[in-house]
């Protein structure tokens, strides 16, 4: 008997949103925005709110709930893009750079965190490009098999409209997470040149998306997120 396919229901923001289904597990489909425009998604973002099923990550974020500045850059001829994340910690500006591999599905990206042997898939589930983007991260840590779901709200500015935040809360609830646990990051200002910088995160060699799904047979997740990286 064919297994029923469940869809992640998403609240419609304003007018109807056009989404495309991305298979992750045999009984799970993630909806991403159809006709996703990578070029419009690039540029400066701020991580203004976040929630995760990883207790360690949430504890660390509560201890330093600051807005993370993100700079996304893509070279048209390359199959990846870089994200430089910057935020204040202990009075210093910490910066990390991570490479994200593009996949065969628009609005879906992949990166590997060698420190935790974790594969992470990120999905742009909703964005109007000029104001906000709502992200869903699914990850799995190996060899433990620990899985994590993380949701992040990006804004082009260091603030976000109440209506957008309310829709983000709805998305969080639809993933089975209480919206009371959402961490709203605080504005500590932009990192400036000359502040302390950390070494870039070293990415693993690019992995074929098709091979990766066959290998994992489950959505990648992350139990111990990269410290203050603010990754997609």
N, C-alpha and C positions, 0 to 999 in steps of 0.2 A: 504494500500500500504506500502510495506516495505520501511522504511526510508533509504535514501542513507547514506552510511558510508563514512565519510571523513577521510583521513589519514594525519597525520602530516608529510609532506615531509621533508626528511633530505638529506643534501648534502653528497655525498659519498667522504670519505677522503681516497685518494690513491686508493687502490683496493676496490672491492665491500664489503660493510659491511653487515653482516647477522643480521637482526633485528627480533623481535617478537612483535606482536600487543597486546596491553593491553587495554581492553575496559574501558572507564571512564564514558562517557555519551552515550546515545543511538546514537548520531550522531557524536561522536568523538572517535578516537582511537589514543593512544600514542604508538610510536614505541620504544621499549627498545631492548637492545642487547641480541640476543639469546645466550643460553649457558653461561649466565653471571656467572662469577667465583667470588663468595664472598670472598674466601680466598685471591685471587690476588688483590682484591679491598681494602682489609684491609691495615693498615699501615699508613705512614706519607704522608699527602697531604698539599698543600698550595692553599688557595683560592686566585687566581690571578686576576680574573675579575668577575664582577657581574652586573646584571641589573634586575629591578623589576618594576611592574606596581603599586607598593605601593609608593606614593609620600613621606610619612613619612620615610620609610626605605631608599629611595634614598637620601633624604636630610641628614639623619644621616650619611650615607656612604660617601657622598661628604665631610662632615665635618671631617671625619677621615678615609681617603682612604688607609688603611694599609693592607698589606697581613696578612691573618689569617692562623695560623698554625693549622692543624687538625691531630689528632691521632685517628685512628679507630681500635678498638679491639673487637674481637668476640671469644666467647667460643663455641666450636663445639657443645656441648650438649644443648646450650640455643637458644631460638628463637628470640634473639635480639643481637644488638651490641652497644657498647658505642662509642661516639665521644667526645673527649676533644678538645675544641677550645681555642686557645690562641692568643691574639694580644695586641698591646700597645695602651693605651688610657690615655691621660693626664700624660704621663711619667711613667705609671705603667703597668705591665703585667696583663691583665685580663684573667681569665680562667673560662670556664663553661664546664660541662659534661652533656650530654643528651643521653638518651636511645632511640634507634630506633628499632621498632618491624619489624621483617621480615614478608613478606606477602606470599601468595600462588604463586606470580609471581616473578621470579628471576629478580633482578635489580630494584625492587620496594620496598620502605620502608615507614613506617608510624610512626609519633610521634604526641603527643598532647601537646599544650602549654596552661597550665592552666591559666596563667596570662591574656590571651586574649580569652580564651575558643575557641581556634583555632585547627582544625585538619589539618595536613600537610602530603601530600603524595609526596615522592621524587622518581624520576626516573633516572636511569643511561641510558641516551639515546645514549651515545657513549664513549668508553674508550679503550685504548690499554694497560691499567694497569700500564705500566712501565713509561709512560710519562704524559698522560693527562686523564681527565674525564670531560665530559660535562653533567651537571645536569639540570633537569627540576623539579621545585617545584610547586605544585598546592595546594592551601589552601583556607579554608573558615573560617571566624570568626563568631562565634555565640554569641548572637542571631541576630546580625545585618545582617548576610548573605553576608558580604563583601568578595569578592573573589580576590585573587592575583595570578599572575603568576610571578615566579622568575626563572632566569637562572644563573647558576654559572659555571665558568671554574676552574677546579682544575688542579694542576701541581705537579709532584713529586719534582720539584725544584722551586726556587723563580723566575724563568723566563720561558717563553714559546716561541716556535718557531712562526714566523710570519704566517706561513701557518696554524698552529693550531688556532691562534687568528682569522684569516680570516674566517675559517670554523665556529668558534663560532659566529662570526658576522652574518654569513649566517643563522645559526640556530635561532638567535635572530630575524632576519627579518622575518623568516618563522612563528614566533609566533606573528607577527603583531606589534613588538616593533622596534623602530628605533635603529640602531646600534650606532648612534651618542650619545646615552644616556648611553652606557656601561661605567662603572667605572673600570679603570685599577688600581688595588691596588699597593701601593708603598712598597718597601722593607725597613722595619725599623729594620730588624734583628729578630732572634728568641728570644722568651721569655726565660729567664734563671731562674734557681731555686732560690727561695728566694724572687721572685717578688710577688706582691700582688695577691691574688687569691680570686675569688668570690665563693659563695656557689653554688653547683651543681644545675642544673635545675631538679626539682622533676617531674618524669614522671607520667602520669595517668596509672591505671591498663590497661593491654593489652586488646585491643578490637579486636574481630574477624573481619577479613577483609570482609568476606561475609556479616556479619551483618552490618558493617559500610557502605558498598555501598548501602544496602537496606535502611538504615536509612537516608543517605545523599542525594542519588539520584543525586549527582553532585560531581565534583572533589573538595577535600578540598583545602582551600586557606588561606592566611595569610595577613592581612592588616598591622598589626604592628609586624614586625619580632622581634625575640629575639635580644636584644642589643648585638652587637658585637660577637654573638655566632658563626656565620659563618656556621650554620647548613646546612646539605645536603639539 
